[in-house]
Amino acid sequence: MGHKVKRTTFTLRPAGEYPAILVAVDTDDLEFGPVLKLFYDLTGPKGELFEQTELCSQTFSERSKLFARYKALMGVDSVPSDVDFDSDDILGRHCMVVLTTRADPSGIRWNKIDSVLPAGPYTPPLGVDADVEGEEVPF
């Protein structure tokens, strides 16, 4: 008997800044080395929650993505040199996630986290009507 997999869809969100909470951190080993998976719950313009995930290398230095995410989530401009990364320090922290929309050569679009900013007051994504729903696309 063959294997069946139901088609998966996701909702393409408008690019912009979304209030978020880091809800989970996991690890994975990929082709180019170990990574951390950061899971955020984002709040859309109508108050709906949706999840967005990103990968970070397991490098914690001034030039790494993980270091930038740590600073934003902790709400600090600098990190003392004796501080090591501990995911427990950032779990449950509020922030603003900047989503972008990317497309491959065939036109398939998806959202990607461009940056993470310290928590701030909520404003709907720039140029987005708060009454507009996300676009559901096959995945």
DSSP file (Angstrom, degrees, kcal/mol; ACC not computed):
  #  RESIDUE AA STRUCTURE BP1 BP2  ACC     N-H-->O    O-->H-N    N-H-->O    O-->H-N    TCO  KAPPA ALPHA  PHI   PSI    X-CA   Y-CA   Z-CA
    1    1 A M              0   0    0      0, 0.0     2,-0.0     0, 0.0     0, 0.0   0.000 360.0 360.0 360.0 139.8    0.0    0.0    0.0
    2    2 A G        -     0   0    0      1,-0.1     2,-0.4     0, 0.0     0, 0.0  -0.266 360.0-107.7 -76.5 163.3    1.3    3.5   -0.9
    3    3 A H        -     0   0    0     -2,-0.0     2,-0.4     2,-0.0    -1,-0.1  -0.751  31.0-156.8 -91.4 138.3    2.0    6.3    1.6
    4    4 A K        -     0   0    0     -2,-0.4     2,-0.4     2,-0.0     0, 0.0  -0.954  10.0-174.9-119.7 136.7   -0.4    9.2    1.6
    5    5 A V        -     0   0    0     -2,-0.4     2,-0.1     3,-0.0     3,-0.1  -0.994  25.3-127.0-130.6 124.8    0.4   12.7    2.8
    6    6 A K        -     0   0    0     -2,-0.4     2,-0.1     1,-0.1    -2,-0.0  -0.456  37.1 -99.9 -69.6 139.7   -2.3   15.4    3.0
    7    7 A R        -     0   0    0     -2,-0.1     2,-0.4     1,-0.1    -1,-0.1  -0.369  38.7-141.7 -62.4 135.4   -1.3   18.6    1.2
    8    8 A T        -     0   0    0     -2,-0.1   131,-3.5    -3,-0.1     2,-0.3  -0.794  17.7-172.4-101.6 140.4   -0.1   21.3    3.6
    9    9 A T  E     -A  138   0A   0     -2,-0.4     2,-0.3   129,-0.3   127,-0.1  -0.893   3.0-167.6-124.8 160.7   -0.9   25.0    3.3
   10   10 A F  E     -A  137   0A   0    127,-2.4   127,-2.9    -2,-0.3     2,-0.7  -0.948  27.3-109.9-139.9 163.0    0.4   28.0    5.2
   11   11 A T  E     -A  136   0A   0     -2,-0.3     2,-0.6   125,-0.2   125,-0.3  -0.854  24.8-139.5 -99.7 119.3   -0.8   31.6    5.4
   12   12 A L  E     -A  135   0A   0    123,-3.7   123,-2.1    -2,-0.7    89,-0.1  -0.664  23.5-150.7 -76.1 120.9    1.5   34.1    3.8
   13   13 A R        -     0   0    0     -2,-0.6     3,-0.1   121,-0.2     2,-0.1  -0.649  20.6-100.8 -94.4 149.0    1.7   37.1    6.1
   14   14 A P        -     0   0    0      0, 0.0    85,-0.2     0, 0.0    -1,-0.1  -0.398  46.0-101.3 -63.5 143.8    2.2   40.7    4.9
   15   15 A A  S    S+     0   0    0     83,-0.1     2,-0.3    -2,-0.1    85,-0.2  -0.372  76.3  86.6 -62.9 145.0    5.8   41.9    5.4
   16   16 A G  E    S-B   99   0B   0     83,-1.7    83,-3.0   109,-0.1     2,-0.4  -0.939  78.6 -48.0 153.8-172.5    6.2   44.1    8.5
   17   17 A E  E     -B   98   0B   0     -2,-0.3    81,-0.2    81,-0.2   106,-0.2  -0.788  48.0-175.3 -95.9 133.4    6.8   44.2   12.2
   18   18 A Y  E     -B   97   0B   0     79,-2.6    79,-3.2    -2,-0.4     2,-0.1  -0.990  29.0-117.0-128.6 135.0    4.8   41.9   14.5
   19   19 A P  E     +B   96   0B   0      0, 0.0    24,-2.4     0, 0.0     2,-0.3  -0.480  48.2 173.6 -65.5 142.7    4.7   41.7   18.3
   20   20 A A  E     -BC  95  42B   0     75,-2.8    75,-2.3    22,-0.2     2,-0.4  -0.945  32.2-144.6-149.3 164.7    6.0   38.3   19.3
   21   21 A I  E     -BC  94  41B   0     20,-1.7    20,-2.6    -2,-0.3     2,-0.7  -0.999  26.8-125.1-131.5 134.2    7.0   36.0   22.2
   22   22 A L  E     + C   0  40B   0     71,-2.2    70,-3.2    -2,-0.4    18,-0.2  -0.727  36.1 172.2 -77.6 116.6    9.8   33.4   22.0
   23   23 A V  E     +     0   0B   0     16,-2.7     2,-0.3    -2,-0.7    17,-0.2   0.648  54.0   9.1-106.3 -18.2    8.0   30.2   23.0
   24   24 A A  E     - C   0  39B   0     15,-1.3    15,-2.6     2,-0.0     2,-0.4  -0.991  48.2-159.3-160.5 152.8   10.5   27.4   22.4
   25   25 A V  E     + C   0  38B   0     -2,-0.3     2,-0.3    13,-0.2    13,-0.2  -0.997  21.6 169.9-134.3 131.3   14.1   26.7   21.5
   26   26 A D  E     - C   0  37B   0     11,-2.1    11,-3.2    -2,-0.4     2,-0.3  -0.857  23.6-127.2-134.0 168.6   15.2   23.4   20.0
   27   27 A T  E     + C   0  36B   0     -2,-0.3     2,-0.3     9,-0.2     9,-0.2  -0.830  23.1 174.6-117.3 158.3   18.3   21.9   18.5
   28   28 A D  E     - C   0  35B   0      7,-1.9     7,-3.1    -2,-0.3     2,-0.6  -0.977  27.9-129.8-155.5 152.9   19.0   20.2   15.2
   29   29 A D  E     + C   0  34B   0     -2,-0.3     2,-0.2     5,-0.2    -2,-0.0  -0.942  34.0 178.9-108.4 114.9   22.0   18.9   13.3
   30   30 A L  E >   - C   0  33B   0      3,-2.1     3,-1.9    -2,-0.6    -2,-0.0  -0.513  46.7 -86.4-107.2 177.7   21.9   20.0    9.7
   31   31 A E  T 3  S+     0   0    0      1,-0.3    -1,-0.0    -2,-0.2    -2,-0.0   0.824 127.7  41.8 -53.2 -37.5   24.3   19.5    6.8
   32   32 A F  T 3  S-     0   0    0      1,-0.3    -1,-0.3     0, 0.0    -3,-0.0   0.244 126.8 -75.1-101.5  14.0   26.5   22.5    7.8
   33   33 A G  E <  S-C   30   0B   0     -3,-1.9    -3,-2.1    24,-0.0    -1,-0.3  -0.633  70.9 -29.0 125.9 179.5   26.5   21.9   11.5
   34   34 A P  E     -C   29   0B   0      0, 0.0    24,-1.2     0, 0.0     2,-0.3  -0.414  57.1-175.8 -73.0 144.1   24.3   22.1   14.6
   35   35 A V  E     -CD  28  57B   0     -7,-3.1    -7,-1.9    22,-0.2     2,-0.4  -0.899  23.8-127.0-133.0 162.1   21.6   24.8   14.8
   36   36 A L  E     -CD  27  56B   0     20,-3.2    20,-2.3    -2,-0.3     2,-0.6  -0.919  19.0-145.3-104.3 138.6   19.1   26.2   17.2
   37   37 A K  E     -CD  26  55B   0    -11,-3.2   -11,-2.1    -2,-0.4     2,-0.5  -0.931  12.5-158.9-102.8 122.2   15.5   26.5   16.1
   38   38 A L  E     -CD  25  54B   0     16,-3.0    16,-2.0    -2,-0.6     2,-0.5  -0.906   3.5-159.8-104.3 125.4   13.8   29.5   17.6
   39   39 A F  E     -CD  24  53B   0    -15,-2.6   -16,-2.7    -2,-0.5   -15,-1.3  -0.920  10.3-173.8-110.1 121.4    9.9   29.3   17.7
   40   40 A Y  E     -CD  22  52B   0     12,-2.8    12,-2.1    -2,-0.5     2,-0.6  -0.898  21.1-144.8-114.5 142.2    8.0   32.6   18.0
   41   41 A D  E     -CD  21  51B   0    -20,-2.6   -20,-1.7    -2,-0.4     2,-0.3  -0.948  27.7-164.4 -99.0 117.8    4.3   33.2   18.5
   42   42 A L  E     -CD  20  50B   0      8,-3.5     8,-2.1    -2,-0.6     2,-0.5  -0.728  13.6-135.4-103.1 152.1    3.5   36.4   16.5
   43   43 A T  E     - D   0  49B   0    -24,-2.4     6,-0.2    -2,-0.3     5,-0.1  -0.938  20.2-148.6-109.8 122.5    0.3   38.5   16.9
   44   44 A G    >   -     0   0    0      4,-3.3     3,-2.1    -2,-0.5    86,-0.0  -0.201  36.4 -87.4 -80.9 176.5   -1.3   39.6   13.6
   45   45 A P  T 3  S+     0   0    0      0, 0.0    85,-0.1     0, 0.0    -1,-0.1   0.743 128.5  46.4 -58.5 -26.8   -3.3   42.9   13.0
   46   46 A K  T 3  S-     0   0    0     86,-0.1    85,-0.0     2,-0.1    87,-0.0   0.253 124.6 -98.7-100.3  12.7   -6.6   41.3   14.2
   47   47 A G  S <  S+     0   0    0     -3,-2.1     2,-0.2     1,-0.3     0, 0.0   0.484  75.4 146.2  86.9   2.6   -5.0   39.7   17.3
   48   48 A E        -     0   0    0     -5,-0.1    -4,-3.3     1,-0.1     2,-0.3  -0.494  43.1-132.9 -74.8 142.5   -4.7   36.3   15.7
   49   49 A L  E     +D   43   0B   0     -6,-0.2     2,-0.3    -2,-0.2    -6,-0.2  -0.750  29.1 169.7 -94.7 141.7   -1.6   34.2   16.8
   50   50 A F  E     -D   42   0B   0     -8,-2.1    -8,-3.5    -2,-0.3     2,-0.3  -0.987  28.1-119.5-147.3 154.2    0.6   32.4   14.3
   51   51 A E  E     -D   41   0B   0     -2,-0.3     2,-0.4   -10,-0.2   -10,-0.2  -0.710  23.2-178.6 -98.0 142.7    3.9   30.7   14.6
   52   52 A Q  E     -D   40   0B   0    -12,-2.1   -12,-2.8    -2,-0.3     2,-0.3  -0.997   9.2-162.6-136.5 137.6    7.1   31.6   12.8
   53   53 A T  E     -D   39   0B   0     -2,-0.4     2,-0.3   -14,-0.2    60,-0.3  -0.891   7.2-177.6-121.3 147.4   10.4   29.7   13.1
   54   54 A E  E     -D   38   0B   0    -16,-2.0   -16,-3.0    -2,-0.3     2,-0.4  -0.973  19.8-129.3-140.1 159.6   14.0   30.5   12.3
   55   55 A L  E     -D   37   0B   0     -2,-0.3     2,-0.4   -18,-0.2   -18,-0.2  -0.853  20.4-176.2-107.2 142.9   17.3   28.8   12.5
   56   56 A C  E     -D   36   0B   0    -20,-2.3   -20,-3.2    -2,-0.4     8,-0.0  -0.997  29.5-115.2-133.4 139.5   20.5   30.2   14.1
   57   57 A S  E     -D   35   0B   0     -2,-0.4     2,-1.2   -22,-0.2     9,-0.2  -0.339  35.3-109.2 -64.0 157.9   23.9   28.6   14.1
   58   58 A Q  S    S+     0   0    0    -24,-1.2     2,-0.5     2,-0.1    -1,-0.1  -0.268  81.5 119.8 -87.1  50.5   25.1   27.6   17.6
   59   59 A T        -     0   0    0     -2,-1.2     2,-0.7     2,-0.1     7,-0.4  -0.974  44.7-167.6-116.1 125.4   27.7   30.4   17.6
   60   60 A F        +     0   0    0     -2,-0.5     2,-0.3     6,-0.1    25,-0.1  -0.776  39.8 119.4-117.1  85.5   27.4   33.1   20.3
   61   61 A S  S >  S-     0   0    0     -2,-0.7     3,-2.3     1,-0.0     6,-0.4  -0.906  78.4 -91.4-140.4 167.1   29.7   35.9   19.3
   62   62 A E  T 3  S+     0   0    0     -2,-0.3    -2,-0.0     1,-0.3    -1,-0.0   0.717 124.7  46.0 -54.4 -24.3   29.3   39.6   18.5
   63   63 A R  T 3  S+     0   0    0      4,-0.0    -1,-0.3     5,-0.0     2,-0.2   0.401  92.5 102.3-101.1   2.4   28.8   38.9   14.8
   64   64 A S  S <> S-     0   0    0     -3,-2.3     4,-1.8     1,-0.1     5,-0.1  -0.539  72.8-129.9 -92.2 154.6   26.4   36.0   15.1
   65   65 A K  H  > S+     0   0    0      1,-0.2     4,-2.7     2,-0.2     5,-0.2   0.890 110.5  57.3 -62.2 -40.7   22.6   36.0   14.5
   66   66 A L  H  > S+     0   0    0     -7,-0.4     4,-2.4    -9,-0.2    -1,-0.2   0.892 105.3  50.3 -59.8 -40.3   22.1   34.2   17.9
   67   67 A F  H  > S+     0   0    0     -8,-0.4     4,-2.4    -6,-0.4    -1,-0.2   0.913 111.0  48.8 -63.9 -43.5   23.9   37.1   19.7
   68   68 A A  H  X S+     0   0    0     -4,-1.8     4,-2.2     2,-0.2    -2,-0.2   0.901 112.2  48.5 -63.9 -41.2   21.7   39.7   17.9
   69   69 A R  H  X S+     0   0    0     -4,-2.7     4,-2.8     2,-0.2     5,-0.2   0.913 110.3  52.0 -65.1 -41.3   18.6   37.7   18.8
   70   70 A Y  H  X S+     0   0    0     -4,-2.4     4,-2.4    -5,-0.2    -2,-0.2   0.929 110.1  48.3 -59.9 -46.9   19.8   37.4   22.5
   71   71 A K  H  X>S+     0   0    0     -4,-2.4     5,-2.2     2,-0.2     4,-1.1   0.921 113.8  46.5 -61.1 -44.5   20.4   41.2   22.7
   72   72 A A  H  <5S+     0   0    0     -4,-2.2    47,-0.4     1,-0.2     3,-0.3   0.933 114.6  46.1 -64.7 -45.9   16.9   42.0   21.2
   73   73 A L  H  <5S+     0   0    0     -4,-2.8    -1,-0.2     1,-0.2    -2,-0.2   0.843 116.1  45.1 -67.5 -33.4   15.1   39.5   23.4
   74   74 A M  H  <5S-     0   0    0     -4,-2.4    -1,-0.2    -5,-0.2    -2,-0.2   0.614 108.0-128.1 -83.8 -12.7   16.9   40.7   26.6
   75   75 A G  T  <5 +     0   0    0     -4,-1.1     2,-0.3    -3,-0.3    -3,-0.2   0.863  63.4 129.8  69.7  36.6   16.4   44.3   25.6
   76   76 A V      < -     0   0    0     -5,-2.2    -1,-0.2    -6,-0.2    -2,-0.1  -0.865  57.8-146.8-123.3 156.6   20.1   45.2   25.9
   77   77 A D  S    S+     0   0    0     -2,-0.3     2,-0.3     1,-0.2    -1,-0.1   0.698  86.3  20.2 -90.4 -23.3   22.6   47.0   23.7
   78   78 A S        -     0   0    0     -7,-0.1    -1,-0.2     0, 0.0     0, 0.0  -0.965  64.5-141.8-144.6 160.0   25.6   44.9   24.9
   79   79 A V        -     0   0    0     -2,-0.3   -17,-0.0    -3,-0.1    -8,-0.0  -0.990  32.3-111.8-124.4 126.4   26.3   41.6   26.6
   80   80 A P    >   -     0   0    0      0, 0.0     3,-1.9     0, 0.0     0, 0.0  -0.231  27.4-119.2 -56.2 146.7   29.1   41.3   29.2
   81   81 A S  T 3  S+     0   0    0      1,-0.3    -2,-0.0     3,-0.0     0, 0.0   0.674 111.0  59.2 -65.1 -17.6   32.0   39.1   27.9
   82   82 A D  T 3  S+     0   0    0      2,-0.0     2,-0.5     0, 0.0    -1,-0.3   0.409  83.3 102.7 -92.0   3.6   31.5   36.6   30.7
   83   83 A V    <   -     0   0    0     -3,-1.9     2,-0.3    -4,-0.0    -4,-0.0  -0.763  53.1-165.5 -91.7 127.4   27.9   35.8   29.7
   84   84 A D        -     0   0    0     -2,-0.5     2,-0.2     1,-0.0    -2,-0.0  -0.724  33.2 -90.8-103.1 159.0   27.3   32.6   27.8
   85   85 A F        +     0   0    0     -2,-0.3     2,-0.3   -25,-0.1     3,-0.1  -0.506  43.8 172.9 -72.0 134.0   24.1   31.7   25.9
   86   86 A D    >>  -     0   0    0     -2,-0.2     3,-2.0     1,-0.1     4,-0.5  -0.943  26.9-148.7-139.6 117.9   21.4   29.9   27.9
   87   87 A S  H >> S+     0   0    0     -2,-0.3     4,-1.6     1,-0.3     3,-1.1   0.788  95.6  68.5 -60.5 -26.7   18.0   29.5   26.2
   88   88 A D  H 34 S+     0   0    0      1,-0.2    -1,-0.3     2,-0.2    -3,-0.0   0.801  91.8  62.4 -61.1 -27.0   16.2   29.7   29.6
   89   89 A D  H <4 S+     0   0    0     -3,-2.0    -1,-0.2     1,-0.2    -2,-0.2   0.800 113.0  32.5 -67.3 -28.6   17.2   33.4   29.7
   90   90 A I  H X< S+     0   0    0     -3,-1.1     3,-1.9    -4,-0.5   -68,-0.3   0.605  86.5 114.3-108.4 -13.9   15.2   34.2   26.6
   91   91 A L  T 3< S+     0   0    0     -4,-1.6   -68,-0.2     1,-0.3     3,-0.1  -0.355  86.7  15.1 -61.3 135.1   12.2   31.9   26.7
   92   92 A G  T 3  S+     0   0    0    -70,-3.2    -1,-0.3     1,-0.3     2,-0.2   0.475  93.2 141.4  81.4   2.3    9.0   33.7   27.2
   93   93 A R    <   -     0   0    0     -3,-1.9   -71,-2.2   -71,-0.2    -1,-0.3  -0.527  47.9-128.0 -79.7 144.7   10.5   37.1   26.3
   94   94 A H  E     +B   21   0B   0    -73,-0.2    25,-0.6    -2,-0.2     2,-0.3  -0.604  39.5 148.2 -88.3 151.4    8.6   39.6   24.2
   95   95 A C  E     -BE  20 118B   0    -75,-2.3   -75,-2.8    -2,-0.2     2,-0.5  -0.927  46.7-100.5-161.3-179.2   10.0   41.2   21.1
   96   96 A M  E     -BE  19 117B   0     21,-2.5    21,-3.4    -2,-0.3     2,-0.5  -0.991  32.0-154.1-116.0 126.0    9.1   42.6   17.7
   97   97 A V  E     -BE  18 116B   0    -79,-3.2   -79,-2.6    -2,-0.5     2,-0.7  -0.876   5.0-147.2-102.5 129.3    9.7   40.3   14.7
   98   98 A V  E     -BE  17 115B   0     17,-2.9    16,-3.3    -2,-0.5    17,-1.1  -0.859  18.5-163.2 -97.3 111.2   10.3   41.8   11.3
   99   99 A L  E     -BE  16 113B   0    -83,-3.0   -83,-1.7    -2,-0.7     2,-0.3  -0.736   7.0-172.2 -94.4 141.6    8.9   39.5    8.6
  100  100 A T  E     - E   0 112B   0     12,-2.6    12,-2.0    -2,-0.3     2,-0.5  -0.823  21.5-125.3-119.2 166.7    9.8   39.8    5.0
  101  101 A T  E     - E   0 111B   0     -2,-0.3     2,-0.3    10,-0.2    10,-0.2  -0.969  27.8-172.8-114.0 128.2    8.4   37.9    2.0
  102  102 A R  E     - E   0 110B   0      8,-3.0     8,-2.0    -2,-0.5     2,-0.3  -0.777   5.2-161.2-114.8 161.2   10.7   36.0   -0.3
  103  103 A A  E     - E   0 109B   0     -2,-0.3     6,-0.2     6,-0.2     5,-0.0  -0.998  11.4-137.4-142.1 144.4   10.1   34.2   -3.6
  104  104 A D    >   -     0   0    0      4,-2.1     3,-2.4    -2,-0.3     6,-0.0  -0.435  44.5 -89.0 -90.4 174.4   11.9   31.6   -5.5
  105  105 A P  T 3  S+     0   0    0      0, 0.0    -1,-0.1     0, 0.0    -2,-0.0   0.760 127.7  55.7 -57.6 -25.2   12.5   31.7   -9.3
  106  106 A S  T 3  S-     0   0    0      2,-0.1    -3,-0.0     1,-0.0     0, 0.0   0.508 121.2-105.9 -86.7  -1.8    9.2   29.9   -9.9
  107  107 A G    <   +     0   0    0     -3,-2.4     2,-0.4     1,-0.3    -1,-0.0   0.448  68.0 148.1  96.6   0.2    7.2   32.5   -7.9
  108  108 A I        -     0   0    0     -5,-0.0    -4,-2.1     1,-0.0    -1,-0.3  -0.573  33.2-155.6 -71.8 127.3    6.6   30.4   -4.8
  109  109 A R  E     +E  103   0B   0     -2,-0.4     2,-0.3    -6,-0.2    -6,-0.2  -0.751  19.8 165.4-109.9 152.5    6.5   32.9   -1.8
  110  110 A W  E     -E  102   0B   0     -8,-2.0    -8,-3.0    -2,-0.3     2,-0.3  -0.969  34.5-104.1-153.8 164.8    7.1   32.4    1.9
  111  111 A N  E     -E  101   0B   0     -2,-0.3     2,-0.3   -10,-0.2   -10,-0.2  -0.718  31.8-175.4 -94.4 146.8    7.8   34.5    5.0
  112  112 A K  E     -E  100   0B   0    -12,-2.0   -12,-2.6    -2,-0.3     2,-0.6  -0.997  31.5-113.6-138.9 141.1   11.2   34.8    6.6
  113  113 A I  E     -E   99   0B   0     -2,-0.3   -14,-0.2   -60,-0.3     3,-0.1  -0.661  30.8-179.2 -75.0 119.4   12.3   36.5    9.8
  114  114 A D  E     -     0   0B   0    -16,-3.3     2,-0.3    -2,-0.6    -1,-0.2   0.877  62.5 -21.1 -85.7 -43.7   14.5   39.4    8.7
  115  115 A S  E     -E   98   0B   0    -17,-1.1   -17,-2.9     2,-0.0     2,-0.4  -0.975  52.7-129.2-158.5 167.6   15.3   40.7   12.2
  116  116 A V  E     -E   97   0B   0     -2,-0.3   -19,-0.2   -19,-0.2   -44,-0.1  -0.996  25.3-168.2-126.3 130.4   14.2   40.7   15.8
  117  117 A L  E     -E   96   0B   0    -21,-3.4   -21,-2.5    -2,-0.4     3,-0.1  -0.786  33.8 -87.1-115.3 157.4   13.9   44.0   17.7
  118  118 A P  E     -E   95   0B   0      0, 0.0   -23,-0.2     0, 0.0   -45,-0.1  -0.259  63.6 -81.0 -57.7 153.8   13.4   44.7   21.4
  119  119 A A        +     0   0    0    -25,-0.6   -23,-0.1   -47,-0.4   -24,-0.0  -0.222  63.6 157.8 -57.3 144.5    9.7   44.7   22.5
  120  120 A G        -     0   0    0    -25,-0.2   -25,-0.1    -3,-0.1     3,-0.1  -0.886  47.2 -52.6-153.7-177.9    7.8   47.9   21.8
  121  121 A P        -     0   0    0      0, 0.0     2,-0.3     0, 0.0    -1,-0.0  -0.361  64.2-105.1 -65.5 145.9    4.3   49.2   21.4
  122  122 A Y        +     0   0    0     -3,-0.0  -104,-0.1  -104,-0.0   -26,-0.0  -0.537  43.7 167.9 -75.8 132.7    2.2   47.3   18.8
  123  123 A T        -     0   0    0     -2,-0.3     3,-0.1  -106,-0.2  -106,-0.1  -0.988  41.0-103.7-135.7 142.9    1.6   48.9   15.4
  124  124 A P        -     0   0    0      0, 0.0  -107,-0.1     0, 0.0     3,-0.1  -0.265  57.2 -77.3 -59.9 154.1    0.1   47.1   12.4
  125  125 A P    >   -     0   0    0      0, 0.0     3,-1.9     0, 0.0  -109,-0.1  -0.230  62.1 -92.3 -52.5 139.2    2.7   46.2    9.7
  126  126 A L  T 3  S+     0   0    0      1,-0.3     3,-0.1    -3,-0.1  -111,-0.0  -0.271 108.9   9.9 -57.3 134.0    3.6   49.2    7.6
  127  127 A G  T 3  S+     0   0    0      1,-0.2     2,-0.5    -3,-0.1    -1,-0.3   0.609 101.6 120.6  75.1  11.9    1.4   49.6    4.5
  128  128 A V    <   -     0   0    0     -3,-1.9     2,-0.5    -4,-0.1    -1,-0.2  -0.934  62.5-132.8-115.6 130.0   -1.0   46.9    5.6
  129  129 A D    >   -     0   0    0     -2,-0.5     3,-2.4     1,-0.1    -3,-0.0  -0.672  17.0-137.9 -75.9 125.4   -4.7   47.4    6.2
  130  130 A A  T 3  S+     0   0    0     -2,-0.5    -1,-0.1     1,-0.3    -2,-0.0   0.667 101.7  60.0 -61.2 -16.0   -5.5   45.8    9.5
  131  131 A D  T 3  S+     0   0    0      2,-0.1     2,-0.4   -86,-0.0    -1,-0.3   0.471  82.1 103.5 -89.8  -1.4   -8.7   44.4    8.0
  132  132 A V    <   -     0   0    0     -3,-2.4     2,-0.1     1,-0.0   -86,-0.1  -0.679  65.8-139.2 -86.6 130.1   -6.8   42.4    5.3
  133  133 A E        -     0   0    0     -2,-0.4    -4,-0.1     1,-0.1    -2,-0.1  -0.441  26.7 -98.2 -79.7 158.1   -6.5   38.7    5.9
  134  134 A G        -     0   0    0     -2,-0.1     2,-0.6     1,-0.1  -121,-0.2  -0.319  40.7-109.2 -67.7 161.7   -3.3   36.7    5.2
  135  135 A E  E     -A   12   0A   0   -123,-2.1  -123,-3.7    -2,-0.0     2,-0.5  -0.855  25.2-139.9 -98.8 122.4   -3.1   34.9    1.9
  136  136 A E  E     +A   11   0A   0     -2,-0.6  -125,-0.2  -125,-0.3  -127,-0.0  -0.704  27.6 176.8 -84.6 128.8   -3.3   31.1    2.2
  137  137 A V  E     -A   10   0A   0   -127,-2.9  -127,-2.4    -2,-0.5     2,-0.1  -0.947  34.1 -99.6-130.2 150.2   -0.9   29.4   -0.2
  138  138 A P  E      A    9   0A   0      0, 0.0  -129,-0.3     0, 0.0  -131,-0.0  -0.379 360.0 360.0 -67.3 147.0   -0.1   25.7   -0.8
  139  139 A F              0   0    0   -131,-3.5  -130,-0.2    -2,-0.1   -31,-0.0   0.336 360.0 360.0-128.9 360.0    3.1   24.5    0.9
